């Protein structure tokens, strides 16, 4: 049983899934899409505390990629919770389902040949491992924004830490809910000491082998 099946079994969602479904295969191959878009698909999974700079880096990375002719798109945690995941809260099970859904969407975008940049706290190691399994080990790049809690709280761009300290928000990652630090991310970036430009450049170097027109194999 893979990670997705285990999650469905644990949450009871498997009972609502029809067995009468068949995977349909496109007549357009992955190599066709590589040649069309001049890139290898990938997902850059930005993870870190609130205030670490995930959205700032994600949108600057997207801008830089598009400027050089790459097809890229940001999936931001707040934006996703306005639509696709508007029915989810912040309990551990809801956080896991939040990550599962966005990983499935990122996988579909990758199947279309796109470069995806996700901006989610994604605090649990197991959920990030699930996302890597769903998206594919060769397409998933985990980037940990390893910025200290002190720095994130000093920034507090959305005023969330202030609300947490005032008791207005519960289950807040890093204070009243855990954040499990990635042990072996593909890249670690500390925005407390690295500039935005340096942070984005580091991710671009990580992606560089994917930014070409030659199909795998």
GIQUI-V450284 format. One record per residue. N is the residue number from 1. RES is the residue in three letters. NEAR is the number of other C-alpha atoms within 8 Angstrom. Layout:
N|RES|NEAR / N|RES|NEAR
//
This chain:
1|UNK|4 / 2|UNK|5 / 3|UNK|8 / 4|UNK|9 / 5|UNK|9 / 6|UNK|9 / 7|UNK|8 / 8|UNK|10 / 9|UNK|9 / 10|UNK|7 / 11|UNK|7 / 12|UNK|8 / 13|UNK|9 / 14|UNK|9 / 15|UNK|5 / 16|UNK|6 / 17|UNK|6 / 18|UNK|5 / 19|UNK|4 / 20|UNK|4 / 21|UNK|5 / 22|UNK|4 / 23|UNK|4 / 24|UNK|4 / 25|UNK|4 / 26|UNK|5 / 27|UNK|4 / 28|UNK|6 / 29|UNK|7 / 30|UNK|9 / 31|UNK|8 / 32|UNK|8 / 33|UNK|12 / 34|UNK|15 / 35|UNK|11 / 36|UNK|6 / 37|UNK|11 / 38|UNK|12 / 39|UNK|13 / 40|UNK|14 / 41|UNK|13 / 42|UNK|13 / 43|UNK|14 / 44|UNK|12 / 45|UNK|12 / 46|UNK|15 / 47|UNK|14 / 48|UNK|14 / 49|UNK|13 / 50|UNK|10 / 51|UNK|10 / 52|UNK|14 / 53|UNK|9 / 54|UNK|14 / 55|UNK|8 / 56|UNK|8 / 57|UNK|11 / 58|UNK|13 / 59|UNK|9 / 60|UNK|9 / 61|UNK|11 / 62|UNK|12 / 63|UNK|8 / 64|UNK|8 / 65|UNK|11 / 66|UNK|10 / 67|UNK|7 / 68|UNK|6 / 69|UNK|6 / 70|UNK|12 / 71|UNK|9 / 72|UNK|11 / 73|UNK|9 / 74|UNK|11 / 75|UNK|11 / 76|UNK|10 / 77|UNK|10 / 78|UNK|6 / 79|UNK|8 / 80|UNK|11 / 81|UNK|11 / 82|UNK|8 / 83|UNK|7 / 84|UNK|7 / 85|UNK|10 / 86|UNK|8 / 87|UNK|6 / 88|UNK|10 / 89|UNK|6 / 90|UNK|8 / 91|UNK|7 / 92|UNK|6 / 93|UNK|7 / 94|UNK|10 / 95|UNK|12 / 96|UNK|9 / 97|UNK|9 / 98|UNK|10 / 99|UNK|12 / 100|UNK|12 / 101|UNK|9 / 102|UNK|9 / 103|UNK|12 / 104|UNK|11 / 105|UNK|8 / 106|UNK|11 / 107|UNK|11 / 108|UNK|8 / 109|UNK|11 / 110|UNK|14 / 111|UNK|9 / 112|UNK|8 / 113|UNK|13 / 114|UNK|14 / 115|UNK|15 / 116|UNK|15 / 117|UNK|14 / 118|UNK|13 / 119|UNK|14 / 120|UNK|11 / 121|UNK|10 / 122|UNK|10 / 123|UNK|12 / 124|UNK|9 / 125|UNK|9 / 126|UNK|6 / 127|UNK|12 / 128|UNK|10 / 129|UNK|8 / 130|UNK|11 / 131|UNK|12 / 132|UNK|11 / 133|UNK|9 / 134|UNK|10 / 135|UNK|14 / 136|UNK|9 / 137|UNK|7 / 138|UNK|5 / 139|UNK|9 / 140|UNK|12 / 141|UNK|11 / 142|UNK|11 / 143|UNK|14 / 144|UNK|12 / 145|UNK|15 / 146|UNK|10 / 147|UNK|13 / 148|UNK|8 / 149|UNK|8 / 150|UNK|6 / 151|UNK|10 / 152|UNK|13 / 153|UNK|9 / 154|UNK|6 / 155|UNK|7 / 156|UNK|12 / 157|UNK|6 / 158|UNK|4 / 159|UNK|7 / 160|UNK|9 / 161|UNK|8 / 162|UNK|8 / 163|UNK|10 / 164|UNK|11 / 165|UNK|7 / 166|UNK|7 / 167|UNK|7 / 168|UNK|7 / 169|UNK|9 / 170|UNK|7 / 171|UNK|9 / 172|UNK|9 / 173|UNK|11 / 174|UNK|9 / 175|UNK|7 / 176|UNK|8 / 177|UNK|8 / 178|UNK|9 / 179|UNK|9 / 180|UNK|7 / 181|UNK|6 / 182|UNK|7 / 183|UNK|4 / 184|UNK|4 / 185|UNK|10 / 186|UNK|7 / 187|UNK|10 / 188|UNK|9 / 189|UNK|11 / 190|UNK|9 / 191|UNK|13 / 192|UNK|8 / 193|UNK|5 / 194|UNK|9 / 195|UNK|7 / 196|UNK|9 / 197|UNK|6 / 198|UNK|8 / 199|UNK|12 / 200|UNK|11 / 201|UNK|8 / 202|UNK|8 / 203|UNK|11 / 204|UNK|9 / 205|UNK|7 / 206|UNK|8 / 207|UNK|8 / 208|UNK|8 / 209|UNK|6 / 210|UNK|9 / 211|UNK|10 / 212|UNK|9 / 213|UNK|10 / 214|UNK|9 / 215|UNK|8 / 216|UNK|4 / 217|UNK|2
//
